[in-house]
Amino acid sequence: QVQLVESGGGLVQAGGSLRLSCAASGSIFTINAMGWYRQAPGNQRELVALITPGGTNYAESVKGRFTISRDNAKNTVYLQMNSLKPEDTAVYYCNTLPLTAWGQGTQVTVSS
């Protein structure tokens, strides 16, 4: 099983940037695709960015502002978030595909 630890969240003003990290450990040889998800209060968890051997995909709401990348040597996946908006406020999680156990996530708060 894969263990996931997210970090890098915080409080930022609208228009600012953050970079999230997701460190994976355990059965990492099983990892193929990785995704970043977010869940705002009262909302369902949604996939915002995906990275596979074939490329990357983004939700329309973050396209052009967020960039997902991975460092296989460090078993880490990143989410660079630019031009942040208050509606990006959520707890951000990473996970593999297929899904494994969720980590604790990292809180991102964007003030207006």
N, C-alpha and C positions, 0 to 999 in steps of 0.2 A: 504494500500500500504506500501511496505517496503522502507525505506531510507537506503542508503549504503554510508559509508565514508571510503575511503582507506587512508592508511598512511604507512610510513616506507621506502619509496623510497629514492634514493640518488645516489651519485656518488661513485663508488667503482672500484678498479683495478681488472683486470682479475684474477680469482682464489679466489677472496674474497667472502663474504657472506652478505646477507641482510635478514631481516625478515619483511615481509609485514603483515599489519593488516587490517581487514575489519570489521567495527562495523556496526551492523544492528539494526535498530529501526523501530517502526511502527507495522505493522501486522505481527510480527515475528512468531506467531503461525502457519502461513501458510508456513514457510520455511521448506523444506524437504532436497533438495540437494543444494549445493553451489559450485560455480566454480570460478576459477581465469582465467582471460583472459589477453591477451596482444595485443597491436597494435603498430607496428613499423612504422615509416614514409613510406608512399607509399604502405603499406601492409594492408591486411584485418585483422580484429580482430580475434584472434584465441584462442581457449580454451586450456589452458596448464595443468590445474589440476582440478579435480572434487572430491567432497566428498559427499557420500550418506550414508544412514543408512547401506547399504551393504558393504561399503568400499570406496576405493579411486582408481582413474584412472589418468594417466598422458600421455601427449603427448610424443612421442618417443624422441623428442628433449630435454626434461628435465628429463626424467626418470632416476632415480638414483642420481639426483642432487637436485631436488626440493621435498619438502614434504608439503602437505596440511594437516591442522588439524583444529579442531574447539573446542571452549569452549562454550558450550550451556549456562552455567550460566552467561557468560559475553556477550552472543549474538555476538560472535566475531569468525571470521575465519582467519587463519594465512597461510602464505606461506613462509616457510623457504627455502631460495635459497642459495645453496652452489656451489662452483667451478664455479662461474659465468664466462661467456664468453662475448666478445663484441657483439655477435649476440643475446644476451639476452636483449640488450638495447631496451626499449619500454616503453610505458605507460601501466601500469598494472591496471586492473579493476577486481572487484569481482561482482558477480551477482547470483541471485537465479535461480533455475529451477522449474517451468517455469520462463522466464526472467521478470524482473521488470525494473523500470527506472534505467539507468546507473548513477553511481556517477561520480565524476570528475577524478578519477584515481590518480595514483601516479607514477611519473617518475622514472625509473631505468636506469641509464647510467653506462655502464661498459667500462672502458678504457683499451686499450691494452698495 
